[in-house]
Amino acid sequence: MRQELMSLPKTLAEDVAKNLVMVAKLIDDEPEEAYEYSRIALRLASRVAAVREAAGFAAYATQRYTEALAEFRATRRMTGTVELWPVMADCERGLGRPERAMAMAGEPEVKKLDKAGQVEMRLVAAGARRDMGQIDAAIVTLQGPELGSSSVQPWTARLRYAYADALLTAERKDEAREWFAKAAEADKDGSTDASDRLAELDGVEFVDALVDDEGDESETVSSVEEAPFEEAAVEEVAEAVETEVPAGDEADAETKAPAEADAEAPVDAERATEREADKG
């Protein structure tokens, strides 16, 4: 991402980086706001792959699956990466096309994914099986050495959770309880509600006096991780852009990035105010 932004004129790179920072900060808790920032970045630098990817994840987080799929496809064309293959398949599920997601699970691209990517693809494929009412096939899809491994990886809790949920849907309650317990054990950062599901199966009720009943929402688990990038990494890029891009690059805007040089004015009001002051 840093190298891509450094290819832009200084002021444009700064504005794009600031918007990407906001996408990373808001995508988990305020996805609609993150989406708006992603659209601004997209208008400013649509030829930057990192921007297309961020726009895709922001659209995905707000369930705009057609838009998300288009952005992920554009990113793949620009970079040649297969990393987005699982989330692209999950977009097909979101669009009500589980059979396409299943077809993607059998494509050669899956073999090019790293272990984490292959697990994500398995989660998507199992979800597609469930969408088609094939719960037993979904359970089989989730089985494998990663499921029973004692090694805890970033995806372990979600894989165990999906397996437990599928077992419960198949009315295999005792097995489901066992796997919700294993999911809760692996879930160190609270990415699932495995503990709550386990307590529910055990008949335990929690009363939280600080939470209004109307505002209490159940947590869900997506098939694919939504966050496109780490917030700290994006902020680091933004700082690098501000300090390392030579100011002289502004004069070369039309030669270096003609499309971006003609992009709309930066969004932040402070910069607009500065321009007015300069005119005066």
Backbone as CSV, one residue per row, in Angstrom:
resi,resn,N_x,N_y,N_z,CA_x,CA_y,CA_z,C_x,C_y,C_z
1,MET,0.813,-1.193,0.000,0.000,0.000,0.000,0.859,1.261,0.000
2,ARG,1.898,1.248,0.832,2.766,2.416,0.945,3.367,2.793,-0.404
3,GLN,3.877,1.796,-1.127,4.498,2.063,-2.418,3.482,2.624,-3.411
4,GLU,2.257,2.097,-3.367,1.221,2.582,-4.278,0.893,4.046,-4.009
5,LEU,0.752,4.408,-2.738,0.410,5.786,-2.402,1.566,6.742,-2.683
6,MET,2.789,6.258,-2.524,3.941,7.109,-2.786,4.057,7.478,-4.259
7,SER,3.360,6.752,-5.113,3.405,7.064,-6.542,2.489,8.236,-6.892
8,LEU,1.653,8.657,-5.940,0.728,9.761,-6.181,1.368,11.097,-5.811
9,PRO,0.833,12.192,-6.334,1.283,13.514,-5.879,1.060,13.643,-4.368
10,LYS,1.885,14.430,-3.719,1.905,14.495,-2.252,0.543,14.776,-1.627
11,THR,-0.110,15.865,-2.030,-1.372,16.228,-1.386,-2.447,15.179,-1.645
12,LEU,-2.463,14.636,-2.842,-3.442,13.594,-3.163,-3.185,12.342,-2.330
13,ALA,-1.920,11.947,-2.214,-1.563,10.769,-1.417,-1.973,10.955,0.040
14,GLU,-1.780,12.157,0.575,-2.162,12.435,1.957,-3.666,12.279,2.151
15,ASP,-4.435,12.831,1.218,-5.892,12.763,1.337,-6.397,11.324,1.232
16,VAL,-5.823,10.567,0.318,-6.221,9.166,0.163,-5.878,8.392,1.438
17,ALA,-4.671,8.591,1.958,-4.230,7.888,3.162,-5.124,8.205,4.355
18,LYS,-5.518,9.465,4.495,-6.380,9.855,5.621,-7.729,9.154,5.536
19,ASN,-8.258,9.048,4.339,-9.543,8.369,4.171,-9.420,6.873,4.446
20,LEU,-8.308,6.266,4.038,-8.096,4.840,4.306,-7.940,4.580,5.801
21,VAL,-7.305,5.515,6.506,-7.181,5.392,7.960,-8.566,5.368,8.600
22,MET,-9.456,6.230,8.125,-10.807,6.276,8.674,-11.589,4.999,8.361
23,VAL,-11.363,4.434,7.184,-12.012,3.158,6.846,-11.578,2.092,7.850
24,ALA,-10.283,2.012,8.103,-9.759,0.998,9.024,-10.277,1.202,10.443
25,LYS,-10.432,2.458,10.865,-10.886,2.746,12.220,-12.366,2.416,12.421
26,LEU,-13.161,2.624,11.378,-14.615,2.557,11.538,-15.267,1.271,11.051
27,ILE,-14.560,0.464,10.276,-15.212,-0.642,9.573,-15.867,-1.660,10.505
28,ASP,-15.343,-1.862,11.694,-15.926,-2.838,12.611,-17.157,-2.292,13.337
29,ASP,-17.064,-1.052,13.824,-18.131,-0.503,14.658,-19.104,0.413,13.918
30,GLU,-18.623,1.101,12.894,-19.466,2.025,12.118,-19.266,1.769,10.629
31,PRO,-19.699,0.605,10.143,-19.417,0.241,8.754,-19.974,1.199,7.705
32,GLU,-21.124,1.818,7.978,-21.688,2.757,7.001,-20.791,3.983,6.839
33,GLU,-20.253,4.472,7.955,-19.332,5.605,7.878,-18.044,5.190,7.167
34,ALA,-17.572,4.000,7.471,-16.371,3.497,6.803,-16.614,3.422,5.301
35,TYR,-17.798,2.999,4.935,-18.157,2.903,3.511,-18.074,4.277,2.840
36,GLU,-18.578,5.309,3.503,-18.546,6.655,2.925,-17.105,7.124,2.702
37,TYR,-16.239,6.864,3.672,-14.830,7.236,3.512,-14.184,6.443,2.370
38,SER,-14.568,5.200,2.234,-13.989,4.380,1.160,-14.393,4.911,-0.213
39,ARG,-15.625,5.431,-0.312,-16.084,5.980,-1.590,-15.309,7.246,-1.951
40,ILE,-14.973,8.017,-0.936,-14.173,9.224,-1.184,-12.783,8.838,-1.684
41,ALA,-12.163,7.871,-0.993,-10.845,7.407,-1.426,-10.901,6.850,-2.837
42,LEU,-11.982,6.162,-3.155,-12.142,5.577,-4.484,-12.248,6.648,-5.553
43,ARG,-12.959,7.716,-5.252,-13.060,8.815,-6.228,-11.721,9.513,-6.423
44,LEU,-10.929,9.559,-5.371,-9.636,10.238,-5.453,-8.574,9.397,-6.168
45,ALA,-8.592,8.088,-5.990,-7.505,7.248,-6.514,-8.022,5.871,-6.903
46,SER,-8.845,5.816,-7.904,-9.456,4.544,-8.296,-8.466,3.579,-8.947
47,ARG,-7.281,4.070,-9.317,-6.293,3.187,-9.938,-5.340,2.554,-8.934
48,VAL,-5.549,2.827,-7.662,-4.708,2.247,-6.616,-5.388,0.985,-6.077
49,ALA,-4.711,-0.143,-6.164,-5.298,-1.428,-5.783,-5.728,-1.460,-4.313
50,ALA,-4.931,-0.847,-3.428,-5.266,-0.839,-2.001,-6.577,-0.107,-1.754
51,VAL,-6.828,0.913,-2.537,-8.079,1.666,-2.418,-9.256,0.813,-2.870
52,ARG,-9.084,0.095,-3.992,-10.151,-0.783,-4.479,-10.453,-1.889,-3.462
53,GLU,-9.406,-2.428,-2.851,-9.596,-3.485,-1.860,-10.336,-2.956,-0.636
54,ALA,-9.921,-1.776,-0.149,-10.592,-1.176,1.009,-12.054,-0.892,0.698
55,ALA,-12.318,-0.400,-0.511,-13.696,-0.122,-0.921,-14.502,-1.418,-0.960
56,GLY,-13.863,-2.498,-1.385,-14.532,-3.789,-1.426,-14.918,-4.279,-0.041
57,PHE,-13.999,-4.178,0.912,-14.297,-4.637,2.261,-15.342,-3.751,2.945
58,ALA,-15.300,-2.455,2.662,-16.309,-1.569,3.242,-17.695,-1.892,2.684
59,ALA,-17.769,-2.180,1.396,-19.041,-2.569,0.782,-19.505,-3.913,1.343
60,TYR,-18.577,-4.830,1.523,-18.888,-6.152,2.086,-19.440,-6.019,3.503
61,ALA,-18.826,-5.127,4.291,-19.252,-4.941,5.682,-20.653,-4.355,5.775
62,THR,-21.089,-3.663,4.730,-22.434,-3.079,4.715,-23.392,-3.886,3.842
63,GLN,-22.989,-5.097,3.498,-23.811,-6.045,2.737,-24.163,-5.553,1.337
64,ARG,-23.297,-4.731,0.767,-23.446,-4.328,-0.634,-22.609,-5.311,-1.469
65,TYR,-23.117,-6.505,-1.619,-22.306,-7.596,-2.144,-21.967,-7.453,-3.632
66,THR,-22.867,-6.905,-4.418,-22.571,-6.699,-5.842,-21.399,-5.739,-5.999
67,GLU,-21.451,-4.657,-5.246,-20.389,-3.661,-5.284,-19.079,-4.230,-4.748
68,ALA,-19.158,-4.955,-3.651,-17.966,-5.545,-3.058,-17.294,-6.506,-4.031
69,LEU,-18.091,-7.333,-4.677,-17.544,-8.309,-5.622,-16.851,-7.617,-6.779
70,ALA,-17.432,-6.532,-7.266,-16.819,-5.780,-8.366,-15.471,-5.204,-7.955
71,GLU,-15.387,-4.678,-6.718,-14.129,-4.097,-6.245,-13.066,-5.168,-6.022
72,PHE,-13.475,-6.313,-5.491,-12.517,-7.398,-5.281,-11.996,-7.932,-6.615
73,ARG,-12.873,-8.027,-7.592,-12.434,-8.477,-8.919,-11.452,-7.488,-9.528
74,ALA,-11.721,-6.201,-9.340,-10.813,-5.169,-9.855,-9.454,-5.278,-9.175
75,THR,-9.460,-5.492,-7.865,-8.204,-5.642,-7.121,-7.418,-6.834,-7.633
76,ARG,-8.119,-7.915,-7.881,-7.452,-9.130,-8.364,-6.844,-8.908,-9.753
77,ARG,-7.559,-8.194,-10.605,-7.009,-7.892,-11.937,-5.759,-7.024,-11.828
78,MET,-5.758,-6.099,-10.885,-4.644,-5.160,-10.746,-3.420,-5.785,-10.090
79,THR,-3.630,-6.759,-9.209,-2.517,-7.312,-8.437,-2.204,-8.769,-8.758
80,GLY,-3.179,-9.495,-9.303,-2.987,-10.917,-9.559,-3.095,-11.774,-8.315
81,THR,-3.456,-11.190,-7.172,-3.527,-11.944,-5.921,-4.736,-12.873,-5.879
82,VAL,-4.577,-13.998,-5.164,-5.706,-14.919,-4.961,-6.247,-14.806,-3.533
83,GLU,-5.666,-13.927,-2.741,-6.032,-13.829,-1.329,-7.506,-13.492,-1.120
84,LEU,-8.101,-12.799,-2.082,-9.486,-12.374,-1.928,-10.497,-13.423,-2.403
85,TRP,-10.015,-14.565,-2.855,-10.897,-15.592,-3.400,-11.996,-16.022,-2.420
86,PRO,-11.679,-16.278,-1.130,-12.742,-16.676,-0.198,-13.813,-15.615,-0.007
87,VAL,-13.411,-14.360,0.135,-14.410,-13.319,0.365,-15.217,-13.058,-0.908
88,MET,-14.612,-13.253,-2.065,-15.368,-13.153,-3.316,-16.445,-14.239,-3.368
89,ALA,-16.084,-15.436,-2.936,-17.058,-16.527,-2.906,-18.166,-16.228,-1.901
90,ASP,-17.802,-15.609,-0.781,-18.811,-15.278,0.219,-19.769,-14.197,-0.296
91,CYS,-19.274,-13.319,-1.152,-20.149,-12.331,-1.793,-21.194,-13.037,-2.657
92,GLU,-20.777,-14.099,-3.326,-21.736,-14.880,-4.122,-22.822,-15.452,-3.222
93,ARG,-22.438,-15.904,-2.058,-23.439,-16.365,-1.081,-24.374,-15.230,-0.697
94,GLY,-23.802,-14.065,-0.432,-24.610,-12.919,-0.045,-25.605,-12.520,-1.124
95,LEU,-25.266,-12.795,-2.362,-26.137,-12.478,-3.493,-27.137,-13.600,-3.774
96,GLY,-27.151,-14.614,-2.896,-28.101,-15.702,-3.064,-27.688,-16.716,-4.107
97,ARG,-26.360,-16.839,-4.319,-25.852,-17.777,-5.317,-24.872,-18.756,-4.670
98,PRO,-25.341,-19.585,-3.734,-24.433,-20.514,-3.041,-23.776,-21.516,-3.981
99,GLU,-24.466,-21.848,-5.072,-23.877,-22.797,-6.021,-22.623,-22.223,-6.676
100,ARG,-22.597,-20.921,-6.880,-21.386,-20.292,-7.438,-20.258,-20.305,-6.411
101,ALA,-20.609,-20.087,-5.159,-19.600,-20.159,-4.097,-19.006,-21.559,-4.029
102,MET,-19.845,-22.577,-4.171,-19.359,-23.949,-4.164,-18.452,-24.217,-5.362
103,ALA,-18.814,-23.675,-6.504,-17.977,-23.850,-7.699,-16.609,-23.213,-7.490
104,MET,-16.586,-22.050,-6.867,-15.318,-21.369,-6.599,-14.460,-22.167,-5.625
105,ALA,-15.101,-22.900,-4.720,-14.362,-23.711,-3.746,-13.599,-24.847,-4.415
106,GLY,-13.990,-25.179,-5.640,-13.309,-26.255,-6.355,-12.354,-25.774,-7.428
107,GLU,-12.147,-24.464,-7.513,-11.261,-23.905,-8.537,-9.783,-24.022,-8.127
108,PRO,-8.872,-23.992,-9.107,-7.426,-24.106,-8.823,-6.898,-23.009,-7.906
109,GLU,-7.576,-21.851,-7.884,-7.116,-20.745,-7.044,-7.030,-21.133,-5.571
110,VAL,-7.883,-22.043,-5.149,-7.914,-22.440,-3.736,-6.590,-23.075,-3.314
111,LYS,-5.977,-23.839,-4.220,-4.703,-24.495,-3.902,-3.565,-23.490,-3.741
112,LYS,-3.762,-22.285,-4.283,-2.729,-21.251,-4.180,-2.841,-20.452,-2.888
113,LEU,-3.926,-20.631,-2.156,-4.119,-19.907,-0.905,-3.211,-20.462,0.188
114,ASP,-2.853,-19.621,1.142,-2.113,-20.117,2.296,-3.085,-20.858,3.218
115,LYS,-2.587,-21.377,4.318,-3.425,-22.191,5.201,-4.639,-21.406,5.710
116,ALA,-4.409,-20.167,6.124,-5.517,-19.344,6.618,-6.567,-19.146,5.535
117,GLY,-6.116,-18.891,4.304,-7.037,-18.703,3.197,-7.837,-19.958,2.889
118,GLN,-7.197,-21.101,2.995,-7.893,-22.364,2.731,-8.948,-22.653,3.795
119,VAL,-8.641,-22.297,5.042,-9.635,-22.456,6.107,-10.823,-21.524,5.862
120,GLU,-10.526,-20.289,5.455,-11.608,-19.345,5.148,-12.483,-19.885,4.019
121,MET,-11.842,-20.489,3.021,-12.600,-21.042,1.905,-13.477,-22.188,2.381
122,ARG,-12.984,-22.965,3.315,-13.767,-24.069,3.857,-14.988,-23.544,4.616
123,LEU,-14.802,-22.458,5.352,-15.918,-21.847,6.070,-16.990,-21.350,5.097
124,VAL,-16.540,-20.725,4.017,-17.484,-20.226,3.012,-18.225,-21.381,2.355
125,ALA,-17.491,-22.435,1.993,-18.105,-23.595,1.339,-19.131,-24.256,2.252
126,ALA,-18.805,-24.361,3.544,-19.751,-24.940,4.498,-20.997,-24.073,4.611
127,GLY,-20.787,-22.754,4.606,-21.928,-21.844,4.642,-22.808,-22.007,3.415
128,ALA,-22.173,-22.200,2.265,-22.930,-22.410,1.023,-23.734,-23.703,1.092
129,ARG,-23.135,-24.741,1.657,-23.858,-25.999,1.834,-25.094,-25.788,2.705
130,ARG,-24.934,-25.028,3.762,-26.058,-24.751,4.645,-27.124,-23.930,3.928
131,ASP,-26.692,-22.979,3.111,-27.652,-22.177,2.342,-28.522,-23.064,1.463
132,MET,-27.939,-24.165,0.986,-28.667,-25.070,0.100,-29.386,-26.176,0.872
133,GLY,-29.379,-26.062,2.213,-30.077,-27.045,3.036,-29.327,-28.351,3.223
134,GLN,-28.016,-28.358,2.926,-27.219,-29.580,3.012,-26.395,-29.566,4.303
135,ILE,-27.065,-29.660,5.436,-26.394,-29.502,6.720,-25.358,-30.598,6.986
136,ASP,-25.666,-31.845,6.628,-24.695,-32.926,6.847,-23.440,-32.717,6.007
137,ALA,-23.629,-32.251,4.773,-22.478,-31.964,3.907,-21.666,-30.797,4.465
138,ALA,-22.344,-29.830,5.077,-21.640,-28.697,5.682,-20.753,-29.169,6.829
139,ILE,-21.265,-30.099,7.629,-20.487,-30.635,8.750,-19.231,-31.342,8.244
140,VAL,-19.389,-32.141,7.206,-18.251,-32.858,6.625,-17.236,-31.870,6.050
141,THR,-17.718,-30.816,5.419,-16.831,-29.805,4.818,-15.923,-29.169,5.857
142,LEU,-16.437,-28.987,7.060,-15.662,-28.321,8.117,-14.668,-29.245,8.809
143,GLN,-14.819,-30.536,8.613,-13.921,-31.485,9.260,-12.555,-31.508,8.566
144,GLY,-11.525,-31.758,9.343,-10.172,-31.798,8.790,-9.167,-31.665,9.904
145,PRO,-7.886,-31.776,9.596,-6.855,-31.705,10.633,-6.841,-30.377,11.385
146,GLU,-7.220,-29.278,10.710,-7.206,-27.963,11.362,-8.238,-27.886,12.483
147,LEU,-9.354,-28.598,12.305,-10.433,-28.548,13.291,-10.010,-29.169,14.618
148,GLY,-9.338,-30.293,14.557,-8.960,-30.993,15.782,-7.582,-30.668,16.300
149,SER,-6.854,-29.803,15.602,-5.483,-29.486,16.012,-5.455,-28.788,17.375
150,SER,-4.470,-29.129,18.184,-4.310,-28.485,19.492,-3.660,-27.115,19.363
151,SER,-3.101,-26.838,18.191,-2.480,-25.539,17.932,-3.567,-24.506,17.663
152,VAL,-3.529,-23.402,18.397,-4.537,-22.364,18.231,-4.031,-21.299,17.260
153,GLN,-4.746,-21.146,16.158,-4.427,-20.162,15.128,-5.496,-19.063,15.131
154,PRO,-5.267,-17.960,14.419,-6.269,-16.876,14.403,-7.659,-17.323,13.952
155,TRP,-7.705,-18.378,13.132,-8.991,-18.839,12.618,-9.579,-20.012,13.402
156,THR,-8.871,-20.508,14.403,-9.308,-21.712,15.123,-10.682,-21.550,15.771
157,ALA,-10.880,-20.455,16.490,-12.144,-20.250,17.199,-13.320,-20.208,16.233
158,ARG,-13.156,-19.525,15.114,-14.254,-19.397,14.152,-14.559,-20.727,13.468
159,LEU,-13.523,-21.516,13.200,-13.734,-22.825,12.586,-14.485,-23.749,13.548
160,ARG,-14.054,-23.777,14.803,-14.727,-24.613,15.792,-16.158,-24.137,16.033
161,TYR,-16.331,-22.828,16.035,-17.673,-22.263,16.244,-18.609,-22.671,15.110
162,ALA,-18.148,-22.536,13.882,-18.974,-22.907,12.732,-19.348,-24.381,12.785
163,TYR,-18.407,-25.214,13.205,-18.656,-26.650,13.317,-19.699,-26.930,14.399
164,ALA,-19.554,-26.264,15.551,-20.506,-26.447,16.647,-21.906,-26.005,16.226
165,ASP,-21.978,-24.882,15.533,-23.275,-24.358,15.104,-23.944,-25.310,14.106
166,ALA,-23.146,-25.882,13.217,-23.684,-26.834,12.242,-24.192,-28.094,12.950
167,LEU,-23.442,-28.555,13.940,-23.866,-29.732,14.711,-25.182,-29.458,15.433
168,LEU,-25.311,-28.259,15.992,-26.532,-27.918,16.706,-27.720,-27.870,15.750
169,THR,-27.492,-27.334,14.550,-28.552,-27.295,13.547,-28.989,-28.705,13.164
170,ALA,-28.027,-29.628,13.178,-28.325,-31.039,12.870,-28.881,-31.779,14.089
171,GLU,-29.146,-31.020,15.159,-29.713,-31.577,16.395,-28.781,-32.576,17.074
172,ARG,-27.491,-32.347,16.941,-26.497,-33.155,17.647,-25.975,-32.315,18.817
173,LYS,-26.854,-32.136,19.797,-26.640,-31.161,20.860,-25.405,-31.435,21.703
174,ASP,-25.177,-32.683,22.092,-24.032,-33.002,22.949,-22.711,-32.684,22.248
175,GLU,-22.625,-33.061,20.976,-21.417,-32.756,20.208,-21.262,-31.249,20.021
176,ALA,-22.377,-30.570,19.793,-22.339,-29.121,19.620,-21.815,-28.449,20.880
177,ARG,-22.275,-28.914,22.045,-21.806,-28.333,23.290,-20.295,-28.496,23.437
178,GLU,-19.809,-29.675,23.091,-18.367,-29.946,23.185,-17.564,-28.976,22.321
179,TRP,-18.062,-28.710,21.110,-17.307,-27.853,20.202,-17.491,-26.363,20.489
180,PHE,-18.627,-25.984,21.063,-18.753,-24.596,21.521,-17.764,-24.348,22.658
181,ALA,-17.567,-25.349,23.523,-16.598,-25.226,24.610,-15.182,-25.086,24.056
182,LYS,-14.875,-25.867,23.027,-13.544,-25.782,22.415,-13.353,-24.445,21.701
183,ALA,-14.421,-23.951,21.100,-14.348,-22.650,20.429,-14.111,-21.544,21.445
184,ALA,-14.825,-21.610,22.571,-14.658,-20.602,23.618,-13.241,-20.632,24.187
185,GLU,-12.684,-21.817,24.312,-11.322,-21.961,24.829,-10.298,-21.310,23.900
186,ALA,-10.546,-21.405,22.597,-9.605,-20.838,21.623,-9.846,-19.361,21.359
187,ASP,-11.012,-18.857,21.773,-11.410,-17.489,21.438,-10.902,-16.502,22.483
188,LYS,-9.649,-16.101,22.352,-9.022,-15.233,23.340,-9.432,-13.769,23.184
189,ASP,-9.844,-13.362,21.984,-10.169,-11.956,21.753,-11.662,-11.694,21.581
190,GLY,-12.487,-12.692,21.875,-13.931,-12.487,21.815,-14.491,-12.285,20.431
191,SER,-13.928,-12.961,19.445,-14.401,-12.803,18.068,-15.696,-13.564,17.808
192,THR,-16.078,-14.460,18.716,-17.335,-15.199,18.592,-18.114,-15.064,19.898
193,ASP,-19.350,-15.540,19.892,-20.128,-15.573,21.130,-20.236,-17.014,21.633
194,ALA,-19.152,-17.767,21.457,-19.145,-19.179,21.831,-19.482,-19.382,23.309
195,SER,-18.978,-18.535,24.182,-19.244,-18.669,25.621,-20.735,-18.519,25.911
196,ASP,-21.356,-17.557,25.231,-22.793,-17.341,25.425,-23.608,-18.530,24.914
197,ARG,-23.190,-19.053,23.762,-23.903,-20.205,23.199,-23.773,-21.423,24.119
198,LEU,-22.585,-21.573,24.685,-22.343,-22.682,25.611,-23.227,-22.536,26.851
199,ALA,-23.274,-21.332,27.384,-24.103,-21.079,28.563,-25.576,-21.317,28.258
200,GLU,-25.992,-20.924,27.072,-27.381,-21.128,26.662,-27.736,-22.617,26.628
201,LEU,-26.807,-23.418,26.100,-27.040,-24.860,26.061,-27.099,-25.456,27.471
202,ASP,-26.362,-24.836,28.392,-26.339,-25.320,29.774,-27.476,-24.740,30.610
203,GLY,-28.298,-23.891,29.978,-29.434,-23.305,30.689,-29.075,-22.170,31.612
204,VAL,-27.900,-21.564,31.394,-27.466,-20.439,32.234,-27.951,-19.139,31.613
205,GLU,-28.522,-18.251,32.434,-28.988,-16.951,31.955,-28.174,-15.853,32.609
206,PHE,-27.796,-14.863,31.798,-27.037,-13.725,32.320,-27.932,-12.494,32.329
207,VAL,-27.861,-11.725,33.402,-28.612,-10.480,33.494,-27.608,-9.350,33.648
208,ASP,-27.605,-8.457,32.674,-26.684,-7.320,32.704,-27.490,-6.060,32.960
209,ALA,-27.365,-5.514,34.156,-28.154,-4.339,34.528,-27.733,-3.098,33.773
210,LEU,-26.539,-3.132,33.172,-26.033,-1.948,32.482,-26.476,-1.879,31.032
211,VAL,-27.059,-2.973,30.532,-27.447,-3.012,29.129,-28.955,-2.988,29.008
212,ASP,-29.484,-2.017,28.305,-30.921,-1.923,28.060,-31.347,-3.075,27.169
213,ASP,-32.487,-3.674,27.488,-32.960,-4.803,26.691,-33.103,-4.459,25.229
214,GLU,-33.545,-3.205,24.936,-33.765,-2.825,23.549,-32.462,-2.686,22.784
215,GLY,-31.381,-2.395,23.525,-30.107,-2.187,22.842,-29.241,-3.412,22.808
216,ASP,-29.744,-4.532,23.358,-28.959,-5.757,23.425,-29.085,-6.520,22.119
217,GLU,-27.988,-6.628,21.395,-28.013,-7.304,20.116,-27.144,-8.543,20.168
218,SER,-27.601,-9.631,19.563,-26.808,-10.864,19.535,-25.664,-10.724,18.558
219,GLU,-24.542,-11.307,18.886,-23.340,-11.239,18.048,-23.392,-12.322,16.987
220,THR,-22.954,-11.984,15.819,-22.912,-12.964,14.744,-21.489,-13.131,14.263
221,VAL,-21.245,-14.209,13.551,-19.912,-14.494,13.032,-19.982,-14.567,11.523
222,SER,-19.220,-13.738,10.824,-19.204,-13.764,9.369,-18.351,-14.924,8.891
223,SER,-18.596,-15.361,7.677,-17.789,-16.440,7.117,-16.351,-15.992,6.926
224,VAL,-16.183,-14.750,6.527,-14.855,-14.243,6.212,-14.574,-13.016,7.052
225,GLU,-13.341,-12.883,7.502,-12.963,-11.707,8.259,-13.213,-10.461,7.426
226,GLU,-13.812,-9.426,8.063,-14.175,-8.254,7.295,-13.052,-7.233,7.171
227,ALA,-12.245,-7.093,8.235,-11.264,-6.028,8.211,-10.260,-6.204,7.100
228,PRO,-10.103,-5.198,6.215,-9.204,-5.330,5.085,-7.746,-5.152,5.439
229,PHE,-7.477,-4.436,6.516,-6.094,-4.186,6.888,-6.060,-3.720,8.324
230,GLU,-4.867,-3.811,8.922,-4.719,-3.368,10.295,-4.687,-1.848,10.341
231,GLU,-5.413,-1.275,11.311,-5.474,0.182,11.449,-4.093,0.778,11.652
232,ALA,-3.278,0.145,12.486,-1.941,0.671,12.762,-1.102,0.727,11.499
233,ALA,-1.237,-0.286,10.645,-0.462,-0.321,9.409,-0.863,0.814,8.488
234,VAL,-2.159,1.103,8.417,-2.628,2.177,7.543,-2.156,3.520,8.057
235,GLU,-2.207,3.708,9.386,-1.744,4.964,9.955,-0.254,5.170,9.699
236,GLU,0.501,4.090,9.763,1.943,4.167,9.489,2.185,4.636,8.058
237,VAL,1.378,4.103,7.129,1.501,4.519,5.726,1.165,5.989,5.590
238,ALA,0.096,6.426,6.278,-0.321,7.820,6.190,0.790,8.752,6.672
239,GLU,1.445,8.374,7.780,2.543,9.192,8.301,3.706,9.216,7.326
240,ALA,3.991,8.075,6.718,5.091,7.998,5.762,4.825,8.889,4.554
241,VAL,3.579,8.906,4.115,3.212,9.725,2.961,3.437,11.192,3.269
242,GLU,3.067,11.612,4.489,3.194,13.015,4.852,4.645,13.462,4.943
243,THR,5.532,12.551,5.351,6.923,12.950,5.593,7.872,12.648,4.459
244,GLU,7.566,11.652,3.609,8.547,11.177,2.648,8.296,11.584,1.203
245,VAL,7.065,11.980,0.869,6.822,12.342,-0.519,7.317,13.748,-0.765
246,PRO,8.228,13.967,-1.707,8.756,15.292,-1.978,7.653,16.244,-2.399
247,ALA,7.721,17.492,-1.880,6.699,18.469,-2.213,6.669,18.772,-3.694
248,GLY,7.801,18.627,-4.376,7.870,18.903,-5.800,7.003,18.004,-6.630
249,ASP,6.577,16.885,-6.059,5.751,15.949,-6.813,4.410,16.559,-7.177
250,GLU,3.973,17.597,-6.432,2.691,18.198,-6.722,2.682,18.782,-8.123
251,ALA,3.806,19.344,-8.522,3.873,19.958,-9.840,3.823,18.929,-10.943
252,ASP,4.144,17.661,-10.613,4.167,16.606,-11.638,2.865,15.825,-11.696
253,ALA,1.807,16.357,-11.093,0.575,15.581,-10.947,0.063,15.047,-12.262
254,GLU,0.059,15.846,-13.316,-0.532,15.408,-14.570,0.298,14.326,-15.229
255,THR,1.630,14.366,-15.045,2.468,13.344,-15.677,2.464,12.043,-14.916
256,LYS,2.486,12.120,-13.565,2.625,10.912,-12.765,1.308,10.152,-12.649
257,ALA,0.209,10.886,-12.437,-1.067,10.199,-12.250,-2.185,11.051,-12.796
258,PRO,-2.361,11.079,-14.126,-3.342,11.951,-14.737,-4.752,11.730,-14.216
259,ALA,-5.119,10.473,-13.987,-6.487,10.209,-13.543,-6.705,10.760,-12.146
260,GLU,-5.705,10.540,-11.256,-5.853,10.986,-9.898,-5.732,12.500,-9.776
261,ALA,-4.949,13.118,-10.657,-4.776,14.558,-10.595,-6.080,15.263,-10.894
262,ASP,-6.947,14.629,-11.679,-8.219,15.230,-12.030,-9.315,14.838,-11.063
263,ALA,-8.959,14.117,-9.989,-9.967,13.630,-9.054,-10.597,14.796,-8.300
264,GLU,-11.683,14.509,-7.635,-12.374,15.539,-6.906,-11.500,16.086,-5.797
265,ALA,-11.878,17.288,-5.330,-11.107,17.938,-4.283,-11.123,17.110,-3.021
266,PRO,-10.051,17.167,-2.223,-9.982,16.405,-0.994,-11.154,16.709,-0.082
267,VAL,-11.512,15.724,0.740,-12.710,15.851,1.531,-12.541,16.684,2.761
268,ASP,-11.375,16.778,3.297,-11.359,17.374,4.601,-11.490,18.875,4.548
269,ALA,-12.366,19.387,5.429,-12.754,20.780,5.404,-11.602,21.697,5.731
270,GLU,-10.678,21.189,6.538,-9.533,22.011,6.909,-8.712,22.389,5.694
271,ARG,-8.479,21.419,4.776,-7.702,21.699,3.579,-8.432,22.690,2.691
272,ALA,-9.768,22.564,2.634,-10.544,23.477,1.813,-10.434,24.883,2.362
273,THR,-10.440,25.007,3.698,-10.320,26.313,4.323,-8.961,26.938,4.009
274,GLU,-7.932,26.090,4.028,-6.583,26.596,3.724,-6.519,27.150,2.313
275,ARG,-7.192,26.439,1.380,-7.176,26.929,0.002,-7.813,28.310,-0.112
276,GLU,-8.962,28.513,0.632,-9.640,29.793,0.598,-8.734,30.880,1.144
277,ALA,-8.002,30.539,2.221,-7.090,31.503,2.829,-5.992,31.894,1.845
278,ASP,-5.489,30.918,1.077,-4.445,31.201,0.094,-4.942,32.153,-0.985
279,LYS,-6.209,31.940,-1.377,-6.773,32.807,-2.414,-6.833,34.263,-1.926
280,GLY,-7.181,34.400,-0.637,-7.259,35.757,-0.074,-5.911,36.387,0.018
